[in-house]
């Protein structure tokens, strides 16, 4: 037996208790000692059964990725497939083809904190569209962990102009140091917010949208209305839905501009594409290319960490 964060009810947080040791079942699987596993929003939705990939099976150990050490002493970042023995545990089983060996000096907490949120914009800009050097990118929801990294990643991948939009004024204020050329507050009356977004992002080539819901519907109409050249392609990539699961997109926005709406996430990006991108992203994070703000929490304290939703830092479970 080993210790793990175990979910017994979708309405209750996990608790640390005994769980059977995982055993590799194929030649491609290996057991790893987990060193760090991020408590991402994706992990929370897995644990409460709300994620679209949930099969409803209980009990389960949540956790979708992490950093572990294999039997040969290698440090590995890994992504798990569908499993009831996730990474919030002392050990887990990983498919070596869905992992990448990290430099020995890598900080496991930083990589476990950053890879999942960074992957959202990295894959969107590398696999759901291809930004040209000098492109203009807008990030909606830029004050969250994933959105903040999206600002840095867009710049890193060649964007010339980055607009960052978010509600948290304090977090918005620091985004200029991370690569944002303009910031837009999403606080205030909806009409005012839409007008500000349209003025700042009207000529964007790509919008990375972590919001969806009513804010996206209003923003999309405003951005299309303010475009200098409506024949210039605009790719709107839906990544998250913190403002709502549905959005009433105005039909005129689709007819009045060369607008393409695509999603980026599990399923829309093939597993092979994800694994192909792991080495470059892991190398960038390991090299300190992006600013990572994380704190480790002991596995035994997982229930307390689960209740702490307001922290700016990314929480990483450290078995």
C-alpha positions in Angstrom: 0.0 0.0 0.0 1.0 3.7 -0.4 -0.5 7.0 0.6 -2.6 9.0 -1.9 -5.3 11.7 -2.1 -8.5 9.6 -2.5 -11.8 10.9 -3.8 -14.7 8.9 -2.4 -17.5 11.3 -3.3 -17.7 13.9 -6.0 -19.2 16.3 -3.5 -16.3 16.0 -1.0 -12.6 16.9 -1.3 -10.0 14.1 -1.3 -8.5 12.8 1.8 -5.0 11.3 2.3 -5.2 7.6 3.0 -3.9 4.2 1.9 -4.3 3.1 -1.7 -3.0 0.0 -3.5 0.4 0.2 -5.1 0.1 0.8 -8.9 1.6 -1.9 -11.1 2.7 -1.4 -14.8 0.5 -3.4 -17.2 2.4 -3.0 -20.5 5.9 -2.8 -21.7 5.6 0.9 -22.2 4.5 1.6 -18.6 6.8 2.3 -15.8 6.3 3.1 -12.1 7.6 6.4 -10.8 8.0 7.9 -7.4 6.0 11.2 -7.6 8.0 14.2 -6.5 5.5 16.9 -7.4 2.0 17.1 -8.8 0.1 20.3 -9.6 -3.4 21.0 -8.1 -4.7 22.5 -11.4 -8.3 23.5 -12.1 -8.3 20.4 -14.4 -7.6 18.2 -11.4 -10.4 19.8 -9.4 -12.9 19.2 -12.2 -11.6 15.6 -12.4 -12.2 15.2 -8.6 -15.7 16.6 -8.6 -16.8 14.8 -11.8 -17.5 17.9 -13.8 -14.9 17.6 -16.5 -16.2 16.5 -19.9 -14.0 13.5 -19.9 -15.2 12.2 -16.5 -16.5 8.6 -16.5 -18.0 8.9 -13.1 -15.9 6.1 -11.6 -15.2 6.2 -7.8 -13.1 5.9 -5.8 -10.2 7.6 -7.6 -6.9 9.3 -7.0 -6.9 12.6 -8.9 -4.0 14.2 -10.7 -3.3 14.5 -14.5 0.5 15.1 -14.6 3.5 15.6 -12.5 7.2 15.1 -12.0 8.6 11.8 -10.8 11.7 9.7 -10.6 11.9 6.4 -12.4 13.8 3.3 -11.4 16.9 4.4 -13.3 17.0 7.7 -11.3 15.8 9.8 -14.2 13.7 12.8 -13.4 10.6 12.8 -15.7 7.7 15.1 -16.4 4.7 12.9 -17.3 1.1 13.2 -18.5 -1.3 10.6 -17.4 -4.0 9.0 -19.5 -7.5 8.1 -18.2 -6.8 6.4 -14.9 -8.2 6.1 -11.4 -4.7 6.2 -9.9 -3.6 9.8 -10.7 -0.5 11.7 -9.7 -1.6 13.0 -6.2 0.0 9.9 -4.7 3.4 8.7 -3.5 3.7 6.6 -6.7 1.9 6.2 -10.0 2.3 4.4 -13.3 3.2 6.4 -16.5 3.5 5.6 -20.1 7.1 6.5 -21.0 5.9 7.7 -24.4 3.9 10.4 -22.6 6.8 11.6 -20.6 10.0 13.5 -21.1 13.3 13.2 -19.2 14.3 16.5 -17.4 17.7 17.8 -16.6 18.9 16.5 -13.2 19.0 20.0 -11.7 15.4 20.8 -12.6 13.1 22.0 -9.8 10.2 19.5 -9.7 7.8 22.0 -8.1 8.3 24.6 -10.7 7.8 22.2 -13.6 4.8 20.5 -12.0 3.3 23.9 -11.4 3.8 25.4 -14.8 3.6 22.6 -17.4 -0.2 22.1 -17.3 -1.2 25.8 -17.4 1.5 26.7 -19.9 0.5 23.8 -22.2 -2.9 25.4 -22.7 -1.6 28.4 -24.6 1.5 26.7 -26.0 -0.6 24.0 -27.7 -3.1 26.6 -28.8 -0.5 28.7 -30.5 1.5 25.7 -31.9 -1.2 23.2 -32.8 -4.5 25.0 -33.1 -3.1 27.9 -35.1 0.3 29.1 -36.1 1.2 32.6 -35.2 3.5 34.4 -37.6 6.4 36.4 -36.3 5.0 39.9 -35.5 1.5 38.7 -34.8 -0.9 40.5 -32.5 -2.3 38.3 -29.7 -5.0 39.1 -27.1 -5.4 37.0 -23.9 -8.8 37.1 -22.2 -8.5 36.0 -18.6 -4.8 37.0 -18.3 -4.8 37.4 -14.6 -5.2 33.6 -13.9 -2.2 31.3 -13.7 -2.7 30.0 -17.2 -3.6 33.4 -18.7 -0.5 35.0 -17.2 1.7 32.3 -18.7 -0.1 32.8 -22.0 1.1 36.4 -22.1 4.7 35.2 -21.7 4.3 32.3 -24.1 2.8 34.4 -26.8 5.8 36.8 -26.7 8.2 33.9 -26.5 6.6 32.3 -29.7 7.0 35.5 -31.7 4.1 37.8 -31.0 4.9 41.5 -31.6 2.0 42.9 -29.7 0.2 41.3 -26.7 -3.0 42.6 -25.1 -3.8 41.2 -21.6 -7.3 41.4 -20.2 -8.4 40.5 -16.7 -10.4 41.5 -13.7 -7.8 41.4 -10.9 -6.3 44.9 -10.9 -3.2 43.9 -8.8 -2.3 41.0 -11.1 -3.1 43.0 -14.2 -0.6 45.6 -13.1 2.4 43.2 -13.2 1.6 41.9 -16.7 3.6 44.6 -18.5 6.7 43.2 -16.9 5.8 39.8 -18.4 5.4 41.0 -22.0 2.0 42.7 -22.2 2.0 45.8 -24.4 -1.5 46.8 -23.2 -3.7 45.8 -20.4 -7.5 46.0 -20.3 -9.6 45.8 -17.1 -12.6 43.5 -17.3 -14.2 45.1 -14.3 -17.1 47.4 -14.6 -20.3 47.7 -16.8 -20.3 45.2 -19.7 -20.7 47.8 -22.4 -17.6 49.7 -21.1 -15.6 46.5 -20.9 -16.5 45.6 -24.5 -15.6 49.0 -25.7 -12.2 48.8 -24.1 -11.5 45.4 -25.5 -12.6 46.4 -28.9 -10.2 49.4 -28.9 -7.3 47.4 -27.7 -7.8 44.0 -29.5 -9.6 45.1 -32.7 -6.6 44.2 -34.9 -5.6 41.0 -33.1 -4.6 38.0 -35.2 -5.3 35.5 -32.4 -7.4 35.7 -29.2 -6.7 33.2 -26.5 -9.9 33.0 -24.5 -10.0 31.6 -21.0 -13.4 33.2 -20.2 -16.2 32.2 -22.6 -19.7 32.9 -21.4 -21.4 36.3 -21.8 -18.0 38.2 -21.6 -16.8 36.4 -24.7 -20.0 37.1 -26.7 -19.7 40.8 -25.9 -16.0 40.9 -26.6 -16.3 39.1 -29.9 -18.8 41.6 -31.2 -16.7 44.6 -30.1 -13.5 43.2 -31.5 -15.0 42.5 -34.9 -16.7 45.9 -34.9 -13.3 47.7 -34.4 -11.2 45.7 -36.9 -9.4 47.9 -39.4 -9.4 45.2 -42.0 -12.2 42.7 -41.5 -10.8 40.5 -44.3 -7.7 39.9 -42.2 -7.9 36.4 -40.5 -8.8 36.3 -36.8 -8.5 33.0 -34.9 -10.5 33.0 -31.7 -9.3 30.0 -29.6 -11.6 28.8 -26.7 -9.4 27.3 -24.0 -11.3 27.8 -20.7 -14.8 28.7 -19.5 -14.3 30.4 -16.1 -17.1 32.9 -17.0 -19.6 30.3 -18.2 -19.9 27.1 -20.2 -22.0 28.6 -23.0 -21.8 31.9 -25.0 -24.4 33.4 -27.3 -22.2 34.3 -30.3 -23.8 37.0 -32.5 -24.2 35.7 -36.0 -23.1 39.1 -37.4 -19.7 38.6 -35.9 -19.2 35.5 -38.0 -20.5 37.1 -41.2 -18.9 40.6 -40.8 -15.3 39.4 -40.4 -13.0 36.6 -41.4 -13.4 35.0 -38.0 -12.6 31.4 -37.1 -13.6 30.0 -33.7 -11.7 26.8 -32.6 -11.3 25.0 -29.3 -8.0 23.8 -27.8 -8.0 21.1 -25.1 -8.1 17.4 -24.5 -9.5 15.8 -27.6 -9.1 18.7 -30.0 -5.3 18.3 -29.8 -4.2 14.7 -30.5 -2.1 13.0 -27.9 0.8 12.6 -30.4 0.8 16.4 -30.9 0.9 17.0 -27.2 3.8 14.6 -26.6 5.7 16.1 -29.5 5.5 19.5 -27.8 6.6 18.3 -24.3 10.4 18.5 -24.8 10.5 22.1 -26.0 8.0 23.4 -23.4 9.7 21.5 -20.5 13.1 22.8 -21.6 11.8 26.4 -21.6 10.3 26.0 -18.1 13.4 24.2 -16.8 15.6 27.0 -18.1 13.5 29.6 -16.2 12.2 31.2 -19.4 8.8 31.9 -17.7 8.0 33.3 -14.3 6.6 30.5 -12.1 5.0 31.3 -8.7 4.3 28.0 -6.9 4.3 26.6 -3.4 4.6 23.0 -2.3 2.0 21.4 0.0 2.5 18.0 1.7 0.3 15.2 0.5 -0.9 14.8 4.0 -2.4 18.3 3.9 -4.2 17.8 0.6 -7.7 18.5 2.1 -6.5 21.9 3.4 -4.9 22.7 0.1 -8.1 21.8 -1.7 -10.0 24.4 0.3 -7.5 27.2 -0.5 -9.0 28.5 -3.8 -7.9 32.2 -3.5 -4.1 31.8 -3.5 -2.3 33.5 -6.4 0.4 30.8 -6.3 -0.1 27.5 -8.0 -0.4 24.8 -5.4 1.7 21.7 -5.9 1.3 18.5 -3.9 4.6 17.1 -2.7 4.3 13.5 -1.6 
